[in-house]
Amino acid sequence: MNDALDQLASSLGLAGPENGRLRLAFGHACVSRVRHLLEEPEVDRCLVLLGDFLHGKAGDAELEAARAQALRLANSHRGSASIDGCGHAAVSASYAVANALQGKALEAASYAAYATVYAQGGSAAVADRASFEPEFSWQRATLRSLAVG
């Protein structure tokens, strides 16, 4: 969806095993921007744990538990049963958290962008690709910044 971000990620080798931490950090950064859209305190706690992991305050076992919990919570969010599955900003934000914890940074970024646009303009805004551009620009700049240092 964000072709320029995909190209940047490819040029950085984001998918490579050596960039696991970068994927987690970028996912965390994207999701932190939509944290206010989360409706479930448990999902927020999963996001906090990811931040703790990145700062050396949580270990692999806690991260693994948070991964499983975030995925379960996103899949069971009351809005997940809607026809399009992510027509609600909180659902998209919850899926962004789950993907960030899985190290699926580009997916987390995509869900975070959808959450932002849904929150600002609803489903009509989602149909307008230009609605995503401010978030897409921020995501590209953030990934570039995290990658260099």
C-alpha positions as CSV (number, residue, x, y, z in Angstrom):
1,M,0.0,0.0,0.0
2,N,2.8,2.4,0.9
3,D,5.0,1.6,-2.1
4,A,7.8,4.1,-1.2
5,L,8.0,2.5,2.3
6,D,8.1,-0.9,0.8
7,Q,11.0,0.2,-1.5
8,L,12.9,1.8,1.4
9,A,12.4,-1.4,3.5
10,S,13.7,-3.5,0.7
11,S,16.8,-1.2,0.2
12,L,17.5,-1.5,3.9
13,G,17.1,-5.2,4.0
14,L,14.4,-4.8,6.7
15,A,13.1,-8.4,6.2
16,G,16.6,-9.9,6.9
17,P,17.2,-11.8,10.1
18,E,19.8,-9.2,11.2
19,N,17.1,-6.5,11.3
20,G,14.8,-8.0,13.8
21,R,15.3,-5.3,16.3
22,L,14.8,-2.6,13.7
23,R,11.5,-4.2,12.7
24,L,10.4,-4.2,16.3
25,A,11.5,-0.6,16.8
26,F,9.8,0.6,13.7
27,G,6.6,-1.3,14.5
28,H,6.6,0.2,18.0
29,A,7.1,3.7,16.6
30,C,4.2,3.3,14.2
31,V,1.8,1.9,16.8
32,S,2.8,4.5,19.4
33,R,1.2,7.1,17.1
34,V,-2.2,5.3,17.3
35,R,-2.0,4.2,21.0
36,H,-4.7,6.7,21.9
37,L,-7.1,4.7,19.6
38,L,-6.7,1.4,21.5
39,E,-9.8,0.5,23.5
40,E,-8.5,-2.5,25.4
41,P,-6.1,-1.9,28.3
42,E,-4.6,-5.3,27.7
43,V,-3.6,-4.4,24.2
44,D,-2.0,-1.2,25.5
45,R,-0.1,-3.3,28.0
46,C,1.2,-5.4,25.1
47,L,2.5,-2.3,23.5
48,V,4.1,-1.1,26.7
49,L,5.9,-4.5,27.0
50,L,7.3,-4.1,23.5
51,G,8.7,-0.8,24.5
52,D,10.1,-2.4,27.7
53,F,11.7,-5.1,25.6
54,L,13.3,-2.5,23.3
55,H,14.7,-0.7,26.3
56,G,16.1,-3.9,27.9
57,K,13.4,-4.0,30.7
58,A,11.7,-7.2,29.5
59,G,13.1,-10.5,28.1
60,D,12.3,-12.9,25.3
61,A,9.8,-14.9,27.4
62,E,7.7,-11.8,28.1
63,L,7.9,-10.7,24.5
64,E,6.7,-14.1,23.4
65,A,3.8,-14.0,25.8
66,A,2.8,-10.5,24.7
67,R,2.9,-11.6,21.1
68,A,0.4,-14.4,21.7
69,Q,-1.8,-12.2,23.8
70,A,-1.9,-9.3,21.3
71,L,-2.8,-11.6,18.5
72,R,-5.6,-13.2,20.5
73,L,-6.9,-9.8,21.6
74,A,-6.9,-8.4,18.1
75,N,-8.7,-11.4,16.7
76,S,-11.3,-11.2,19.4
77,H,-11.9,-7.4,19.3
78,R,-15.6,-6.8,19.1
79,G,-15.2,-4.8,15.8
80,S,-13.2,-7.6,14.1
81,A,-16.5,-9.3,13.0
82,S,-17.5,-6.4,10.8
83,I,-17.7,-7.0,7.1
84,D,-14.4,-5.4,6.2
85,G,-12.7,-6.6,9.4
86,C,-10.9,-3.3,10.0
87,G,-13.5,-0.6,9.5
88,H,-13.0,0.6,13.0
89,A,-9.9,2.6,14.1
90,A,-9.5,0.6,17.3
91,V,-9.5,-2.7,15.5
92,S,-6.9,-1.5,13.1
93,A,-4.8,-0.1,16.0
94,S,-5.1,-3.5,17.8
95,Y,-4.0,-5.4,14.7
96,A,-1.1,-2.9,14.4
97,V,0.1,-3.8,17.9
98,A,-0.2,-7.5,17.2
99,N,1.8,-7.2,14.0
100,A,4.4,-4.9,15.6
101,L,5.0,-7.6,18.3
102,Q,5.3,-10.3,15.7
103,G,8.1,-8.2,14.0
104,K,5.9,-7.6,11.0
105,A,6.8,-4.0,10.8
106,L,5.3,-3.1,7.4
107,E,2.0,-4.8,8.3
108,A,2.0,-2.8,11.6
109,A,2.7,0.4,9.7
110,S,-0.2,-0.4,7.3
111,Y,-2.6,-1.1,10.1
112,A,-1.5,2.0,12.0
113,A,-2.0,4.1,8.8
114,Y,-5.5,2.7,8.5
115,A,-6.3,3.4,12.1
116,T,-5.2,7.0,11.7
117,V,-7.3,7.6,8.6
118,Y,-10.3,5.8,10.0
119,A,-10.1,8.0,13.1
120,Q,-9.8,11.2,11.1
121,G,-12.4,10.6,8.5
122,G,-14.0,7.3,8.7
123,S,-14.5,4.9,5.8
124,A,-14.9,7.6,3.2
125,A,-11.4,8.9,4.0
126,V,-10.0,5.4,3.5
127,A,-11.1,5.5,-0.2
128,D,-9.1,8.6,-0.7
129,R,-5.4,7.6,-1.1
130,A,-4.3,11.1,-0.3
131,S,-5.6,10.8,3.2
132,F,-2.8,8.4,3.9
133,E,0.0,10.5,2.7
134,P,0.8,12.4,5.9
135,E,1.2,9.1,7.8
136,F,3.1,7.5,4.9
137,S,5.5,10.3,4.8
138,W,6.1,10.1,8.6
139,Q,6.6,6.3,8.4
140,R,9.2,6.7,5.6
141,A,11.1,9.3,7.6
142,T,10.9,7.3,10.8
143,L,12.2,4.1,9.2
144,R,15.0,6.0,7.6
145,S,15.9,7.6,10.9
146,L,15.8,4.4,12.9
147,A,17.9,2.6,10.3
148,V,20.7,5.1,10.5
149,G,20.9,5.3,14.1
